[in-house]
Amino acid sequence: MKAARVPGRERERLQALRDAEILDTPPEADFDALTRIAAAVCGTPIALVSLLDADRQWFKSKVGLAETEMPRRESFAAHAILEPDLLEVSDAQADERFADNPQVVGRPHVRFYAGAPLRTADGHDLGTLCVIDHVPRSLTPEQRSALRDLGQQATAQIELRRTVSELRRAVGERESAEAALRRALDSAVPPAPLPAPATRPGVLALAALMVPLALTLAGAQLQPSWEPRLVLAGGVFGSLLIFGLVWSLADARRGALERAERITGALRASEQRVRSVMDTVADAIVTFGRDAKVQSANPAAEWLFGRRLADLIGRDVGDLIPGMVPAPSGQVEAEAARADGSTVPVDLAVTPAAGGDTFVATVRDVSERRAAEQALRQSEQRTRSILDNLLGGLITIDAEANIESANPAAEAIFGYERGALVGRPLTALVPESVGDRAAYLRTAFARAIGRVTEWRGRRLSGEEFPFELSMFEFTGGGEGRHFAGSVRDLSERHAVEKLKGEFISTVSHELRTPLASIRGSLSLLAGGILGDLSDEAREMVTIAERNCVRLIGLVNDILDIERLEQGRLEQGRLQMEMAEVAMANVLARTREAVQAFAAERQVAVEMEPTAAAVQGDDGRLVQVLVNLVSNAVKFSPAGATVRVLVRENGGRVRVEVADRGRGIPASHRAAIFERFRQVESSDARDKGGTGLGLAICKAIVDQHGGEIGVESEVGQGSTFWFEIPSAPAADRFLEMFRAADGRPDVILADHDATLLGVLVRQLVGDGVRVRVAFDAAEAEQAVRESAPRLLVVDLGLPDGEGRRLLDHLRADKRLSLLPLLVYSAQDVDERRQPMLGLGPTRFLTKSRVTDVEVRTVVSQMLGGEAREARP
């Protein structure tokens, strides 16, 4: 952690902070409003008004934080006050100043910080108004501007406190000066007609010396019997005594007058300082007496009330702020009346001055703040209205999986009354069929965050139903993690999909079977099974056969499109399987498929060699490339060449098929991947095809997470291309799956000892190293001791432990990569298969496959490393 340097005028800065008299004061509504607005405008869970003392950071106002202070050496504000403008830290963990700061690595887990310095008019930075988030981010220009403006408002609040303190001190100094002056004057000799102060001590001294002596001599003349020396000595002594007393009194009076002059000068300087502060402060300041008459006002008051100073002095304060009593106290909200008849919303703070006969009213224009608060309330109301009227459900939960809120749609989906879901544990919505619902939720969160997934839910009535869930994590005003989930009931959709599936099955059987029979019959007729046909009859049979083939292709394409739209294109009886595919093999199989057709059209096909590999279904990729190459051959003139190029770039593989045909007009390029769309209406008749081939190609590429497109110029040819993700780099962890002796290692987890015995003998004969587990605990222990190359699990392990075993392995980031074969007695619905998978996963049903098929699948999943079965 890099400590911030101490500002240059730290002593003066700390004194300015003391003069504001704000440290360790109770919360105030004005500061709290500023932090709430800052958090709302910047969209952060935490906002603070922080002040930097000598060795601590103290929070005058806070939103989303429990602490009231923290050490200054750990504060972001200590760095912020050194900046000329706003300090913004997008990611504290990536900033060397804060990466190991306790506030970053621990609570409150600061990742983003933005602070506007609270800079006074005399250049002292007392603290910051800051916003904090738990995730990296940046402010928009509008948010930065708003944070600066709110920081200036917080500074004005502090300046106001300093102004009020200055006023109190000034009034106190004036009263002290007046009291000292009265005491000084009271201690002097009662005033008498005297010469100027410069000659007064000499005159008094001469009088004190001569008058007693003269009186003594006069007395000696009147009484000759007195001793002359004694009379003279008494006169001199009396004269000296009176002289000393008079001189002392004159000196005391002169000192009192000098002290009074100094105090009066200090009072005038204090008044000038107070007046300077009042003239520059942004808030209106008005003083008035118990008679509610205005005694003074600053320029800001003239602007706020729209009146000149002469019009304010002597006016009843109730005319300026209607409803204000003559001597209010505390802080209130009010309306200020302007000279033009309009009103302005204000915050009013009235403080009695020393003596209690004068009051200081501070009036702040809060029009902008009220407008911002109103806009915030309206935004919250709009948001609540939107959430309440959403057709989809929305639920928020805390880190302990308790429901914090739910909109009406979510409550209706799960069958609860309005407000009845709030406070319930999330396990109330999980069906009992999953077993341990709490453990199920712990592993489910990782699979649901940031993606759309399908789950089974439980209504209040106990009914289970399917729903679609998209979940994300967010930070709230309090501590801890929070989650929000968007819920959509899939019951009706599944019912429709079931009807559609039944329809597709019917079409598949009722159309394909008779069409195949018709085609076969026509072929037999054309082959002369009933004797030679006349030329006219043979032509009619050929036309019928050709159209029958087109109809069969059309039916197959339509069925493929429907399956693709359902996201479950089948390969035989199995779901589309994604695995690492060498593009060289795809090119080779494509060449074999199109070679005869290209030769018939007298078009050459050139394919450049490639070592690229992708993650996909090899059969479907061959289907896409065959379609594109066939189209290129179909629209190329005789003697032309179709070129196929494969390139790798940025984790994706791009395949291009270029021809020198007639090209595609720009007006048709966007539509050729739609169903039944061809460039020209005569193409179906002249070139053949159904108009579904490119639509199927697009659907297959979309299923692979890729893109497909075309670049063409009329008369110059076309280049069709598609891009799909390349195969991920091999994880070194997968090397652990290989047994130490070099043989592929398989763990069989099944409670059927008879079946296990058969499988073990077969796999050992194939050169596979086998370990056996009869329950989930034993299987999990074996996996954690040494991860196998392949895990074979029966979901019917005792007490339903098969699913729980997979949940435990899925929760482990590394073991979630294990290749898995689910070999169970029960069929696994396709919609539930993603919730049971680990790494590459296959599903087999015991009653539907033979032992040879099981060994074949195991060999495929082991990557062909097992030796072929011995005879």
Order of alpha helices (4+ residues) and beta strands (2+ residues): alpha-alpha-beta-beta-beta-alpha-beta-alpha-beta-beta-alpha-alpha-alpha-beta-beta-alpha-alpha-alpha-beta-beta-beta-alpha-beta-beta-alpha-alpha-beta-beta-beta-alpha-alpha-beta-beta-beta-alpha-beta-beta-alpha-beta-beta-alpha-alpha-alpha-beta-beta-beta-alpha-beta-alpha-beta-alpha-beta-beta-alpha
